[in-house]
Amino acid sequence: MKLQPPKGTRDFYPAEMAWHQHLLDAWRRVSVRNGFEQVEGPVFETLELYKVKSGDGIVSELFSFRRANGKTDFALRPEFTPTLARMVAAKANSLQKPIKWFCTPNACRAERPQRGRLREFWQWNVDLLGLDGPGADAEVVFTLLDFLQEVGLTAEHVKVKLSHRDVVAQVLAGLGLAPERTDDAFKLLDGRDKMEADAFAQQAGELGLDAAAVARFTEVSGKTYAIGDIATLTADLGLDTPPADLVALVDQLIAFGVADWCEIDLGIVRGLAYYTGTVFEAHETGNQSRAIAGGGRYDKLIELFGGPAMPAVGFGMGDVVLTNLLEDKGLLPAELGDRPDAFVFATDDAGAADVAGILAVLRRADRHARMSYKATRNVGKLLKDAEKAHARFAVLVSAGGLELKNLETGEQRPIDRGELVVATAR
């Protein structure tokens, strides 16, 4: 019987694992240099935790379970935000503010696998809590852009689309939308990219808007503005004054030097109800326009989990879409993995007895040292094995002593055992 991994999951063989670890390391490196500290939580939580944030509708999207004879329902985590909210609420009074946390957990969702979306994935979460104002929003957006540059993407590849739910709500109210239909309008906007234009217009009409308002709604939600073009946006929206929150955010992003990465798009609202203000998504430019990351303000979430009132802003980025994008752009690193410092082999039977001791010396000195497991003493074949392993040096062991061959320059010379550690330093 041939067994397969569960649908929508991945096996990480050495080459795939090398990229996976490289990505996790990059997420961590960027987070730390931007002042965020790493946290982690359980891989499963009580089902109730996820229902608190997302309602009963989330249950169908989860892998949930109950132990035999148990009374509590659990679920594999589909995201980290509820865990973060629980953790912050539990120790809110003792945590130093602002709280700057990041994590890189794996998560699971019970949905149909497709390109860019799997049932198991890894996600980078960056959250800043306890600090209100556009400075916090801008710092989180900057951290996202810092990473995109880290992996070789440019403003030609990706744009961060900025919006504000209060501004969108104000525009919708001006079009005659009843306040109680605002969340429905947000959900419609959030799914617009997956809909035909006629279907979008029809559902907009079902919100209670007349034909003129539907046309205006469609126009406003489909237009983008350069980050410095607030005046045009203000005129288009029919506002008396520029939206203060967007102006303040734009000023901060200009100060961070990332204005060329950003644009304003009021079609971005993030459909989840817990967002409260600024929202943003990083989208690939061009025809595919894949969403790479998304986030925003969620100033009331900690209270929802029993904690005190606390402003918060953050984002999440999944590994699957990002990897597909980098692959499509030819930006995946050609060689990854842990390159050996030394590849040790014997060139005669007498030298074979000394290989283990040389390996021990190198490994105890924190050198990545490998050996040949072949019985052959053919130096040419063994050197090819060393090159295939991408080793920096080959150590040839014989009855006559040791020789060190630099596999990058081709230089080969006799070497004393006591010199090996220094000679193979990175």
C-alpha positions in Angstrom: 0.0 0.0 0.0 1.4 3.4 -1.0 0.6 6.1 1.5 0.3 9.8 0.5 0.5 12.9 2.6 -2.9 14.4 3.4 -4.3 16.6 0.6 -3.3 20.2 0.9 -0.1 19.5 3.0 3.5 19.3 2.0 6.5 17.0 2.6 9.7 19.0 3.1 12.6 17.1 1.6 16.1 18.6 2.2 15.9 21.1 -0.8 12.4 22.2 0.2 13.3 22.4 3.8 16.3 24.5 3.0 14.1 27.2 1.4 11.5 26.8 4.2 14.1 27.4 6.9 15.6 30.3 4.9 12.2 32.0 4.8 11.6 31.5 8.5 15.1 32.9 9.3 14.3 35.9 7.0 11.0 36.6 8.8 12.8 36.4 12.1 15.7 38.6 11.1 13.5 41.3 9.7 11.2 41.2 12.8 14.1 41.4 15.3 15.8 44.4 13.5 12.5 46.2 13.6 12.2 45.7 17.3 9.7 42.8 17.6 10.1 39.9 20.0 9.2 36.3 19.1 6.3 34.5 20.8 4.5 31.2 20.2 1.4 29.4 21.4 -0.3 26.0 21.2 -0.8 24.3 17.9 -4.4 23.7 18.9 -6.8 25.7 21.1 -10.4 25.3 22.4 -12.9 25.7 19.6 -14.5 28.5 21.6 -11.5 30.7 21.2 -11.9 30.9 17.5 -15.7 31.4 17.8 -15.1 34.4 20.1 -13.3 36.2 17.3 -15.0 34.9 14.2 -18.4 33.6 15.2 -20.0 30.2 14.7 -19.4 30.4 10.9 -15.7 29.7 11.5 -16.4 26.1 12.6 -16.8 24.7 9.0 -13.3 26.1 8.1 -11.5 24.4 10.9 -10.1 20.9 11.7 -11.9 20.4 15.0 -12.0 17.4 17.3 -13.1 16.1 20.7 -11.4 13.4 22.6 -13.2 10.2 23.3 -15.4 10.7 26.5 -14.3 14.4 26.5 -16.4 17.4 27.0 -14.3 20.1 25.3 -14.1 20.8 21.6 -10.7 21.7 20.2 -9.4 22.9 16.8 -6.1 23.1 15.1 -5.2 26.7 14.8 -6.2 28.4 11.6 -4.4 31.6 12.5 -2.5 33.1 15.4 -4.4 36.3 16.2 -6.9 34.7 18.7 -4.0 33.1 20.6 -2.2 36.4 20.7 -5.3 38.2 22.0 -5.7 35.5 24.7 -2.1 35.8 25.7 -2.1 39.6 25.9 -5.5 39.7 27.7 -4.1 37.2 30.3 -1.1 39.4 31.3 -2.1 42.8 29.9 -1.3 44.7 33.2 2.2 43.3 33.5 3.4 43.5 29.9 5.6 46.4 29.0 4.0 48.7 26.5 4.1 49.0 23.6 3.9 45.2 23.0 5.8 44.3 19.8 5.5 40.6 19.0 6.0 38.4 16.0 5.6 34.7 15.4 6.0 32.2 12.5 3.5 29.4 13.3 2.1 26.7 11.1 -1.7 26.7 10.8 -4.4 24.6 9.2 -7.7 25.4 7.5 -10.2 22.9 6.2 -10.6 24.4 2.7 -10.2 23.3 -0.9 -6.5 23.3 -1.8 -5.5 25.3 -4.8 -2.4 27.2 -6.1 -1.5 29.6 -3.4 -3.8 28.1 -0.8 -3.1 24.9 1.1 -4.7 23.3 4.1 -1.4 23.6 6.1 0.7 26.6 5.8 3.2 28.8 7.7 2.4 32.4 8.5 4.4 35.4 9.6 2.5 37.6 12.1 3.7 41.0 13.2 1.7 42.9 15.8 2.1 46.2 17.7 -0.2 46.7 20.7 -0.6 49.5 23.2 0.3 52.3 20.9 -2.3 54.4 19.1 -1.9 56.7 16.1 -0.5 56.5 12.6 3.1 56.1 13.7 2.3 52.5 14.9 0.5 51.7 11.6 3.3 53.1 9.6 5.9 51.1 11.5 4.1 47.8 10.9 3.7 48.6 7.2 7.4 49.5 7.1 8.3 46.1 8.6 6.3 44.4 5.9 8.1 46.4 3.2 11.5 45.8 4.8 10.9 42.1 4.4 9.8 42.4 0.8 13.0 44.2 0.0 14.9 41.6 1.9 13.8 38.8 -0.5 14.5 40.9 -3.6 11.1 42.3 -4.4 10.7 45.9 -5.5 7.9 48.5 -5.8 7.5 47.4 -9.4 6.6 43.9 -8.1 4.4 44.8 -5.2 2.1 47.6 -4.0 0.7 48.0 -0.5 -2.9 49.2 -0.8 -3.9 51.4 2.0 -7.4 52.2 3.2 -9.4 53.2 6.3 -12.7 51.6 7.2 -14.1 54.8 8.7 -13.5 56.7 5.5 -15.2 53.9 3.5 -18.1 53.8 5.9 -18.4 57.6 5.5 -18.5 57.3 1.7 -21.1 54.5 1.9 -23.3 56.6 4.2 -23.1 59.5 1.8 -24.4 57.2 -0.9 -27.5 56.3 1.1 -26.4 53.0 2.7 -28.2 52.2 5.9 -25.7 51.9 8.8 -26.8 48.4 9.6 -25.7 47.3 6.1 -22.1 48.6 6.5 -20.7 45.2 7.4 -22.4 43.6 4.5 -21.0 46.2 2.2 -17.5 45.6 3.6 -17.8 41.8 2.9 -18.9 42.6 -0.6 -15.9 44.8 -1.2 -13.6 42.3 0.3 -14.7 39.7 -2.2 -14.8 42.0 -5.2 -11.6 40.5 -6.9 -13.3 37.1 -7.1 -16.5 38.4 -8.7 -17.7 39.4 -12.2 -18.5 43.1 -12.5 -22.2 42.4 -13.1 -22.5 40.2 -10.0 -20.8 42.9 -8.0 -23.2 45.6 -9.2 -26.2 43.3 -8.6 -25.2 42.6 -5.0 -24.4 46.3 -4.4 -28.0 47.0 -5.5 -29.3 44.4 -3.0 -27.7 46.5 -0.2 -30.5 49.1 -0.8 -28.6 51.5 -3.1 -30.3 53.0 -6.1 -28.7 52.7 -9.6 -26.8 55.9 -9.4 -25.4 55.0 -6.0 -24.4 51.6 -7.2 -22.5 53.1 -10.1 -20.8 55.5 -7.7 -20.0 52.8 -5.3 -18.5 50.7 -8.1 -16.4 53.7 -9.3 -15.1 54.7 -5.9 -14.2 51.2 -4.8 -12.4 50.4 -8.1 -10.0 53.4 -8.2 -6.5 53.7 -6.7 -4.7 56.9 -5.8 -1.0 57.7 -5.6 0.0 58.1 -1.9 0.6 61.9 -2.4 -2.6 62.5 -4.3 -4.9 63.0 -1.3 -6.4 66.2 -2.8 -7.8 64.2 -5.8 -9.2 61.5 -3.5 -10.8 64.2 -1.3 -12.5 65.8 -4.4 -13.6 62.5 -5.8 -15.2 61.5 -2.6 -17.0 64.8 -2.2 -15.4 65.4 1.2 -15.0 68.9 2.6 -11.6 68.1 4.1 -9.0 65.4 3.5 -9.5 62.3 5.6 -7.3 63.1 8.6 -6.3 59.5 9.5 -5.2 58.7 5.9 -3.3 62.0 5.7 -1.4 61.3 9.0 -0.6 57.7 7.8 0.7 59.0 4.5 2.9 61.5 6.2 4.5 58.8 8.4 5.1 56.5 5.4 6.7 59.3 3.5 9.0 59.9 6.5 9.9 56.2 6.5 10.9 56.5 2.8 8.5 53.9 1.5 6.0 56.1 -0.3 6.8 54.5 -3.7 5.6 51.1 -2.4 2.2 52.4 -1.4 -1.1 53.6 -2.9 -4.6 54.3 -1.6 -7.4 51.9 -2.5 -10.7 52.3 -0.8 -11.8 48.9 -2.2 -9.6 47.4 0.5 -11.6 47.0 3.7 -10.6 43.5 5.0 -13.9 41.7 5.5 -13.4 40.6 9.0 -15.5 42.6 11.5 -12.8 43.0 14.1 -10.8 45.6 12.0 -11.5 49.1 13.3 -9.5 51.6 11.3 -6.5 51.5 9.0 -6.4 48.4 6.8 -3.9 47.4 4.1 -3.0 44.6 1.8 0.2 43.9 -0.2 -0.7 42.9 -3.7 1.4 41.7 -6.6 1.2 44.2 -9.5 0.0 43.1 -12.9 -2.7 40.9 -14.0 -2.7 38.3 -11.2 -2.8 40.8 -8.4 -2.3 38.2 -5.7 -2.6 39.3 -2.1 0.6 38.5 -0.4 -0.1 40.0 3.1 -2.9 41.8 4.8 -3.7 43.5 8.1 -4.8 46.6 9.9 -6.1 48.0 13.2 -8.0 45.9 15.6 -8.4 48.2 18.6 -11.2 46.3 20.3 -10.0 42.7 20.0 -8.2 42.5 23.4 -11.3 43.6 25.2 -13.3 40.9 23.4 -11.0 38.3 25.0 -11.4 39.8 28.5 -8.5 42.2 28.5 -8.4 46.0 28.9 -9.0 48.5 26.1 -5.9 48.4 24.0 -5.0 49.8 20.5 -3.5 47.2 18.2 -2.3 46.9 14.6 -0.7 44.0 12.8 -0.5 41.9 9.7 -0.1 38.3 8.5 1.8 36.8 5.5 1.5 33.2 4.4 4.4 31.3 3.0 2.6 29.7 0.0 1.6 32.7 -2.0 4.9 34.4 -1.3 6.9 31.4 -2.4 4.9 31.1 -5.6 5.5 34.8 -6.3 9.2 34.6 -5.8 9.4 31.5 -8.0 7.4 33.3 -10.8 9.7 36.3 -10.6 12.9 34.1 -10.6 13.8 35.4 -7.1 14.2 32.1 -5.2 17.8 31.6 -4.2 19.6 29.2 -6.4 21.5 27.4 -3.6 20.4 27.0 -0.1 21.1 24.7 2.8 24.0 24.2 5.1 27.1 24.1 3.0 29.8 21.8 4.4 33.0 23.5 5.5 34.9 20.2 4.8 34.4 16.9 3.1 36.8 14.3 4.5 37.8 11.1 2.7 40.7 8.6 2.7 42.9 8.0 -0.3 44.3 4.7 1.0 43.4 2.1 3.5 45.9 3.4 6.1 44.2 6.9 5.9 40.8 5.4 6.5 41.6 4.7 10.2 42.2 8.4 10.8 39.0 9.8 9.2 36.8 9.5 12.3 39.4 11.4 14.4 39.6 14.3 11.9 35.9 14.5 11.7 35.7 14.7 15.5 38.2 17.6 15.6 36.4 19.6 13.0 32.9 19.0 14.4 33.9 19.9 17.9 35.3 23.2 16.6 31.8 23.9 15.0 32.8 23.0 11.5 30.2 21.4 9.3 32.2 18.3 8.3 31.0 15.4 6.2 32.7 12.2 5.1 32.5 9.8 2.3 30.8 6.5 3.0 32.1 4.9 -0.2 34.7 2.1 -0.2 36.5 3.5 -3.2 39.8 5.2 -3.0 39.5 6.9 -6.4 40.4 10.5 -5.6 38.7 11.8 -8.7 35.3 10.3 -7.8 35.6 11.3 -4.2 36.4 14.9 -5.2 33.3 14.9 -7.4 31.3 13.8 -4.4 32.7 16.7 -2.4 31.8 19.2 -5.1 28.3 17.8 -5.3 27.9 18.4 -1.6 29.0 22.0 -2.3 31.8 21.7 0.3 34.3 24.5 0.6 37.3 22.2 1.2 38.2 18.6 0.7 40.4 16.9 3.3 42.4 14.1 1.8 43.6 11.6 4.4 46.4 9.1 3.6 49.3 7.2 5.2 51.5 10.2 4.3 49.4 12.7 6.1 46.7 15.3 5.2 46.1 17.5 2.3 43.6 20.3 2.0 42.0 21.2 -1.3 40.1 24.5 -1.8 37.2 23.4 -4.0 36.6 27.0 -5.1 40.1 27.9 -6.2 41.5 24.4 -6.9 44.5 25.0 -4.7 45.8 21.9 -2.8 48.5 21.7 -0.2 49.7 19.6 2.7 48.4 20.6 6.1 49.1 19.7 9.7 46.2 18.3 11.7 46.5 21.3 14.1 45.9 23.7 11.3 42.6 22.2 10.0 40.3 24.2 12.3 41.8 27.6 11.3 42.1 26.7 7.7 38.5 25.7 7.3 37.1 28.8 9.1 34.2 30.5 7.4 
